[in-house]
Amino acid sequence: MNLVASSLRRPITVIVLVIAVLLGAGLALKQMPRDIFPTLGIPTIYVAQPYGGMDPAQMEGYLTYYYEYHFLYLTGIEHVESQSIQGAALLKLQFHPGTDMSQAMSETVAYVNRARAFMPPGTVPPFVMRFDAGACRWATWCFPARRGR
């Protein structure tokens, strides 16, 4: 009862407190998306090419070389990194900030198909994955512990 009586005696104070709480809530809501889900802006595409039975030197000569050669013609490409291991090649395509990643993904798939024409028979299609926070948020390949659930 004291809270009601004091608020009736000082209505201006109550109005100022309500406006302060509303302004504080508005500022908190405006800044909250940046604190919880920041925009990373990582324009990256990974291409993983499996080929069983090849050692890293053969992977480099028969597969990775053709991919690197064709990926130089992608629009907005900054640099290409590749790593060849036993039975697989992993290529990281880094694009300039502000690149339209849907266009870059479609161009990458087109150049992957073009490069596959020069590869040995029996080459399986590679995995082409766009790397960003949205693609990794709920995917099971980002969280290996969640696979069993």
N, C-alpha and C positions, 0 to 999 in steps of 0.2 A: 504494500500500500504506500510505502514511502516513495517508491520509484514513480508511481502515478502522481502522487501529490507534488513531488518536486518537479516533474515534467510539466504539470499544469501551472506551477508558479513561474517557470522559466521557459516559455515556448520558443523564444528566439534561440536559446542555447541548444535545445533539442533539434531544431531545424538545421542549425549549423553542424551539429554532430552527424545528422543523417546525410547531409550533403557531403561531408568529409568521408564518411564510410562509402558512399556511392562513387565518389571520385577515386578513392583508393582501390575499390573493386574494379573500376573501369581500367585503371592503369595496370593492375595486376593481370586482368584478362588480356590486355593488349600485349604484354610482354611474355605471357605464359607459353605461347607456341614456340617462341625462340629458345626458351629455357628447356623445354621438354623434347621437342623434335627440331633440332637445328637443320637448316638447309646446308648440306655438305658440298654440293656442286662438284662432284668428282666425275668428270666425263671419261669413263673408262669402259672398254669392252674387252672381255677375255675370249680367246679362241683356244680350245683344248682339242688337239688332234691325237687320238689313240691309233697306234699301229703296233700290234703285237709282234715280237721277235726282232725288232730293230734296236741296235745299240744307239747311243746318242749321236755318234758321228754320222751314222746312216740317216737318222732322223733329220739332222741338220742339212745334209746334202740333198736328200730326196723329197723332204716335205717342207721344212721350215724355210728354206731358201725361197721357194716359190711363193709362200704366203708373204714373207717380208717384201719381196719384190712387188707383188700386186698391191699390198697395203699402202705403199708409198703414194698411190694415186687417190687415196681417200680424201674427201673434202674435210678440212679442219683438223687433219692429223697433226699431232705435235711430235710424237716419237713412238717407235715400236720397240718393245723389249721381248726377247724370246728366250726360252729355256728348254733345252732338249734333255730328256731323261730316258731311261730304259723303257721303250715301248710307248712313249707319249711325248708330245711337244706342246708347250704352253706359251701362247703369245699374248702379250698385254698391249693393247692399243690405247694410248693416251691422247685425248683430243684437247684442243684449246678450250678455255672457259667460254661459255656462251654458245657452243656448238649445238645444233639441233640433233639430239641423240636418237630420235626416231629415224631421221634421215641417215644418220651415221650407221645405225644398225642395219638398215636396208641396204646401204652401199656395202657394208662389210659382208653381209650374206651374199650379195652379188659377186664380190671379188673372191670370196671363198669358193663359190661355185666355178668361177673362172680359173682359179689356181688349181682346182682339183682335176682339171683336164690334163695337166702336165704331170700328175703323180702316178706312181706305180699302180698296176691293176690290183683290185682288192682293197683299196683305201676306203675306209668307212667315212661317212660324213662327220665333221667335227662338231663339237659343242660350242655354240656361240652364245655367250652370256653377257648381258649388260650389268655392270657393277654400279649400284647406287644404294642409298639407304632404303629406298622403297622396295627394291627387289629383294633385299636381304632381311626385311623386318619379320616376315612370317615364314620364310622358306625353311624347310627342314635341312637343306644342305648348309645353311649358315649356322644352325644350332644342332650339332650332332647329338647332344644329350636328349633332345626332344624326339628323336626318331622312334624310340621305343614306345612312346605314349600314344 
